[in-house]
Amino acid sequence: MNDQELQRWVERVSLAYFDRPFRHKATFNSRLRATGGRYFTKSHDIEISPHQLEAFGVEETEAIIKHELCHYHLHLQRKGFQHRDADFKELLAKVGATRHCRPLPGAARRQLPVKYWLLCRDCGMSYPRKRRTDPRKYVCGRCKGKLKLLEAAPAPDERRSAD
């Protein structure tokens, strides 16, 4: 499927489910991996991930198109078009769109390792951190005590043997 076919598909879905025309541009973006699609508020264009179409087929991709069209039509009507807005949630349910797309197979989210810990000097509560932080800017969420920054010990496979 190419961009022109996608454009016609989005226009058909817009008329069928929203009774409103889609008058902007819809394209595929192969760089989208963690998301199924996106809507641009300035240009009103929509991008769809072709990987979702390949992995899950037409039905799942149409649900993503409906999701992006919910953003599109609500934004043009000056209603709540963000995920947290009641208008958005209501329209999603009405048209049968998905709130989140399925993760692509083999595309596990990359977790950053915990390298630092903030430790409360008063109660001993610890907070894992992925990046170095200035402990003077924060206080303990439990007792409001001062925090101290600690570096995490390396994982067992990263430790060097004494040999």
C-alpha positions in Angstrom: 0.0 0.0 0.0 1.3 3.5 -0.8 0.6 6.9 0.5 -2.2 7.7 -2.1 -4.1 4.5 -1.1 -3.7 5.4 2.6 -5.0 8.9 1.8 -8.1 7.5 0.2 -8.5 5.0 3.1 -8.3 7.7 5.7 -10.8 9.8 3.7 -13.3 6.9 3.5 -13.0 6.1 7.3 -13.5 9.7 8.1 -16.7 10.0 6.1 -18.0 6.6 7.3 -17.4 6.9 11.0 -17.3 10.7 11.6 -19.6 12.0 8.9 -16.9 14.7 8.2 -14.3 14.9 5.4 -10.6 14.6 6.0 -9.1 17.5 4.1 -5.4 17.2 5.0 -2.6 14.8 4.2 -2.2 11.2 5.4 1.1 9.4 4.9 3.1 6.4 6.0 6.2 6.9 8.2 8.4 3.9 8.6 10.3 5.5 11.5 7.3 5.1 13.7 7.9 2.0 15.8 6.7 2.6 19.4 3.5 4.3 18.2 0.9 3.4 15.6 0.4 6.9 14.3 0.5 10.5 15.1 -1.5 13.7 14.4 0.1 17.0 13.9 -1.8 19.9 15.5 -0.1 22.6 13.3 -0.5 21.1 9.9 -3.4 18.7 10.7 -1.6 15.9 8.9 -1.6 12.3 10.0 1.2 9.8 9.9 0.6 6.0 10.2 3.2 3.3 10.9 3.4 0.8 8.0 4.9 -1.7 10.5 1.5 -1.9 12.2 -0.2 -2.8 8.9 2.4 -5.5 8.2 2.3 -7.0 11.7 -1.4 -6.8 12.6 -3.3 -6.3 9.4 -6.1 -4.0 8.1 -8.4 -4.1 11.1 -5.8 -3.0 13.6 -4.5 -0.3 11.3 -8.0 1.0 10.7 -8.4 1.3 14.5 -5.3 3.4 14.6 -6.6 5.6 11.8 -9.8 6.1 13.7 -7.8 7.1 16.8 -5.8 9.7 14.8 -9.0 10.9 13.2 -10.5 11.4 16.7 -7.6 13.8 17.5 -8.1 15.5 14.1 -11.8 16.1 14.2 -11.9 17.1 17.9 -9.0 19.5 17.4 -10.7 21.2 14.4 -14.0 21.5 16.5 -12.0 23.1 19.3 -12.9 20.3 21.7 -10.7 18.3 24.0 -8.5 16.2 21.6 -5.9 15.0 24.0 -5.9 11.4 25.5 -6.9 12.6 29.0 -10.0 14.6 27.7 -13.5 13.3 28.2 -14.5 14.3 24.6 -11.7 12.2 23.2 -12.5 9.2 25.3 -16.2 9.4 24.4 -15.5 9.7 20.6 -13.0 6.8 20.8 -15.7 4.6 22.3 -18.3 5.8 19.8 -16.3 4.9 16.7 -14.6 1.8 18.1 -11.0 3.1 18.0 -8.2 1.8 20.1 -6.7 3.9 22.9 -3.2 2.3 22.4 -1.8 0.3 19.6 -0.3 -3.1 20.1 3.5 -3.3 20.5 5.3 -4.6 17.5 6.7 -8.1 17.8 10.3 -8.2 18.8 10.3 -4.5 19.6 10.7 -4.5 23.4 10.9 -1.1 25.1 14.5 -0.3 26.1 14.8 0.1 29.8 17.6 2.3 31.1 19.4 0.6 34.0 19.3 2.1 37.5 22.6 3.7 38.0 21.9 5.9 41.0 19.9 5.9 44.2 18.6 8.7 46.3 18.7 7.6 49.9 16.9 9.5 52.7 19.2 10.3 55.6 16.4 10.2 58.1 14.0 7.3 57.3 16.2 5.2 54.9 13.7 5.3 52.0 15.5 4.8 48.7 14.5 6.1 45.2 16.0 4.5 42.1 17.3 7.0 39.4 18.4 6.4 35.9 20.3 9.6 35.7 22.5 11.5 38.1 20.5 14.1 40.1 21.3 16.8 42.5 19.9 15.6 45.9 19.7 19.1 47.3 16.8 19.8 44.9 14.6 17.1 46.4 13.3 15.8 49.7 12.0 12.5 50.9 8.4 11.9 49.9 7.8 10.0 53.1 9.3 12.2 55.9 10.6 15.3 54.0 14.2 14.5 55.1 17.4 15.3 53.2 18.5 12.9 50.5 22.0 11.6 49.6 23.1 10.3 46.2 24.6 6.8 45.9 25.9 5.1 42.8 24.3 1.7 42.2 26.5 -1.4 42.5 27.3 -3.0 39.1 25.3 -6.0 38.1 26.9 -9.4 38.9 28.0 -10.0 35.3 29.6 -6.6 35.1 31.8 -7.0 38.3 35.4 -7.9 37.6 36.8 -11.0 39.3 39.8 -10.7 41.6 41.8 -13.0 39.3 
